[in-house]
Amino acid sequence: MTARSKELTGAKLIDGKAFAARIRARVAEEVERIRAEAGIVPGLAVVLVGEDPASQIYVRNKAKQTVESGMHSVEHRLDASATQDELLGLIGTLNADPAIHGILVQLPLPGHIDEERVINAIAPAKDVDGFHISNVGLLATGQKAMVPCTPLGSLMLLRDELGDLSGRNAVVIGRSNIVGKPMAQLLLRESCTVTIAHSRTKDIEEVVSRADIVVAAVGRPRMVKASWIKPGATVIDVGINRIEGPEGKPIVVGDVDTDDVAAVAGAITPVPGGVGPMTIACLLANTVTACCRAHGLAEPRDLTA
Ligand SMILES: Nc1nc2c(c(=O)[nH]1)N[C@@H](CN(C=O)c1ccc(C(=O)N[C@@H](CCC(=O)O)C(=O)O)cc1)CN2
């Protein structure tokens, strides 16, 4: 699979939307292979608690794309006032359901629910988000894990753009459990020299300016500027920030000041249309992987890390 890249004032614009569409097509092929070989249909259950507008859109898109790829899709929507025990009870039911190979609880959860407790209640083999402590440990020790979707999608884009990543200097900006830390683990596994920069990093601009690969995952709109970037570097923007646009309308921007950075970088992912679509495509890929592992079937190597 090759990402088609467009020019943007010097830098190549990495087309994550097109790349994600090709991953979904590969997922659909694998779903058909599994059905033909084993008579099994991979199944994904997505759980949403509450009415967060962005989460509702993501969950709807996940269900739609699951069905489009030929998989079995189940959606559970719980009221914002649902108790932790109700949610844990539902996860228990899904863990025991043989038609379900992947379970995802949409984050963030309402404040009264213990996120860590919920994530760790998901059977590790069905944890297609890769957030369960067992999968975190497996990834950190270089073993076969379920890999979190956003870092997996970012890695696929980087490999496609750069080929072998070994020996490259990579800086991950942000240390979240969902993106920053697993991203750093994946880059380490690719034999990059990895630095994690964060809010307490001294002279962050200088640290980032040494990187051949920059992954920005901080949640601060347009924080990364051209002066931070080594000429020719590849920049992966994981941020999804909603801000007020020029006409007072809300717009989505990343953590990177794309127009500014594009003058210096070699290649850059846009927001929207970069890493975001890869997140859902990789969720589908992880569900196929989970199904193959559950039934002892051959795993599609090109759909995982
Ligand atoms: N359980 C999880 N919860 C959340 C995850 C996750 O991986 N697992 N990630 C995010 C939300 N997310 C998927 O759930 C997600 C975010 C963004 C996109 C996307 O395609 N974004 C578009 C822009 C969309 C917009 O305008 O809002 C893009 O970048 O082109 C997909 C999925 C937090 N929760």
The ligand as an ORCA input file, in Angstrom:
! r2SCAN-3c Opt
* xyz 0 1
  N     -11.644      3.962     22.947
  C     -11.099      4.966     22.247
  N     -11.504      6.211     22.464
  C     -10.930      7.232     21.759
  C      -9.943      6.963     20.774
  C      -9.529      5.631     20.584
  O      -8.611      5.312     19.769
  N     -10.135      4.656     21.337
  N      -9.440      7.995     19.980
  C     -10.093      9.291     19.994
  C     -11.284      9.449     19.101
  N     -11.282      8.698     17.839
  C     -11.615      7.395     17.881
  O     -12.226      6.903     18.777
  C     -11.125      9.346     16.580
  C     -10.755     10.664     16.502
  C     -10.683     11.310     15.250
  C     -10.999     10.626     14.090
  C     -11.027     11.297     12.752
  O     -11.209     10.659     11.747
  N     -10.883     12.613     12.724
  C     -11.056     13.399     11.524
  C     -11.614     14.743     11.917
  C     -12.973     14.549     12.497
  C     -13.579     15.794     13.070
  O     -13.814     16.723     12.333
  O     -13.864     15.746     14.275
  C      -9.706     13.598     10.826
  O      -8.708     13.747     11.520
  O      -9.730     13.656      9.602
  C     -11.357      9.310     14.173
  C     -11.433      8.683     15.406
  C     -10.567      9.600     21.409
  N     -11.312      8.510     21.966
*
